[in-house]
Amino acid sequence: MQDPLVQIESNVRGYARLFPAVFNKAVGSIITDTEGNDFVDFLCGAGSLNYGHNNQHANAALLRYIQANGIQHSLDTVTTAKVEFLEAFERIILKPRALDYRVQFTGPTGTNAVEAAIKLARKQTQRSHIVAFTNAYHGHSLGALALTGNQFFHSQFYGSHNNVTHLPFDGYMDDYDTSLLLEKMLNDSSSGLPKPAAVILETIQGEGGVNVASDTWLRRIASLCKEHEIHLIVDDIQVGNGRSGKFFSFEHAGITPDIVCVSKSIGSGMPMSIVLIRPEIDAWKPGEHTGTFRGNNLAFVSARAVLEYWNDPSFEQQIEDRSQIVQQKLQAICLNHIDQSLSFRGRGMIWGLDMRCGDLASQTIQNAFKEGLLIEGAGASDQVLKVLPALTIETSVLQEGLRILESAVDAAIASRHYISSKTPTTAK
Ligand SMILES: Cc1ncc(COP(=O)(O)O)c(C=O)c1O
């Protein structure tokens, strides 16, 4: 289909090019275009739709709220929607996990939370340096961009690289434990690394290619931060909200970050970002970090509704059951193409199928789209297919999406064989 917005929307549009369709309806994990084509959604709004499109509980609460003329915009005044969200967040999420955090509402998107987190760490410690990691993705406003690894998003003219050092993430140097490098650099006054205000990390790098940090590595980083009085910021924007199988991704490692960034699925599709702050380091003066759209009341309402999933003791098991289905299929795909050395990795409901080649991944994405599946690439050259189904996806829909994925991979590899069999290997 011809992109109808080609004349009016900025050249910057991206997903519109990847998926040439006009979408107009979505329920759960099925999204439908204007021509009546259904697509299984493994894109999941890049992690914003963990509870599916138009989640019935969120929608019912929103409809009730709007019909009752509930407050929509309120800056950061107190509204019943905010009170009810915060009360439920504390009762359902924080207390059962013995977590003591204050909640800061920032502007509505993930990068706003990251900006607030690094500003707070800098202000509170009175240090300006931040350590981030290779392949990190923290957003595109200039502070967050400075932490983001991929050079594709950078330009020397943005001037945003100040006061950030990137060190190797877990697994970046094969079996070498990269926490040893951080340890050595922190302990060596001649390493060139200024004592940082914070270390920021994703426990599973989503955009960076589904790189899963081991629990041991995370614990080592957390204990180094503690030892050196450096704040540990976990960016749980993509892999929080249950994506890893637990509400917070750092629960697996048993660590307690000083600051946590949460966004994407927290509002069940409504824009919302929060920063969780250890109370002792909540050094903000009233109104010192502000913004017009903090505290979107519609997001409070939908967020409150979907928190109920976490009241169900079997919810984590349901995620795990779906996770097993994904793993089995990815394993089968890799075994079927053993000559291609494909591999897969992930946790919970975030999985990466590493195609080792951006072109092959891109061909697979196009094939999948034609067959009725939305999926995107991740990693330095978009070589990893990011399998991100909703946590609540029906198993039959999950299986159908995985079937399409398998078929799309098969076709992409078959066409590559065809092309290479037609291409002379040496120039005569
Ligand atoms: C880990 C992480 N941090 C930050 C962001 C930025 O969030 P947003 O695009 O909502 O600004 C993203 C977005 O993908 C992300 O995955």
The ligand as an SDF file (V2000), in Angstrom:
LIG
                    3D

 16 16  0  0  0  0  0  0  0  0999 V2000
   14.9020    0.7820   27.9050 C   0  0  0  0  0  0  0  0  0  0  0  0
   14.2940    2.0040   27.2890 C   0  0  0  0  0  0  0  0  0  0  0  0
   14.5170    3.1940   27.8450 N   0  0  0  0  0  0  0  0  0  0  0  0
   13.9840    4.3020   27.3460 C   0  0  0  0  0  0  0  0  0  0  0  0
   13.2060    4.2760   26.2110 C   0  0  0  0  0  0  0  0  0  0  0  0
   12.6290    5.5380   25.6610 C   0  0  0  0  0  0  0  0  0  0  0  0
   11.2710    5.5650   25.8310 O   0  0  0  0  0  0  0  0  0  0  0  0
   10.3830    6.5290   24.9340 P   0  0  0  0  0  0  0  0  0  0  0  0
   10.5400    6.0740   23.5180 O   0  0  0  0  0  0  0  0  0  0  0  0
    8.9940    6.3570   25.4490 O   0  0  0  0  0  0  0  0  0  0  0  0
   10.9110    7.9070   25.1430 O   0  0  0  0  0  0  0  0  0  0  0  0
   12.9640    3.0530   25.5900 C   0  0  0  0  0  0  0  0  0  0  0  0
   12.1630    2.9660   24.3550 C   0  0  0  0  0  0  0  0  0  0  0  0
   12.1560    2.0040   23.6300 O   0  0  0  0  0  0  0  0  0  0  0  0
   13.5290    1.8860   26.1380 C   0  0  0  0  0  0  0  0  0  0  0  0
   13.3400    0.6810   25.5780 O   0  0  0  0  0  0  0  0  0  0  0  0
  1  2  1  0
  2  3  1  0
  2 15  2  0
  3  4  2  0
  4  5  1  0
  5  6  1  0
  5 12  2  0
  6  7  1  0
  7  8  1  0
  8  9  2  0
  8 10  1  0
  8 11  1  0
 12 13  1  0
 12 15  1  0
 13 14  2  0
 15 16  1  0
M  END
$$$$
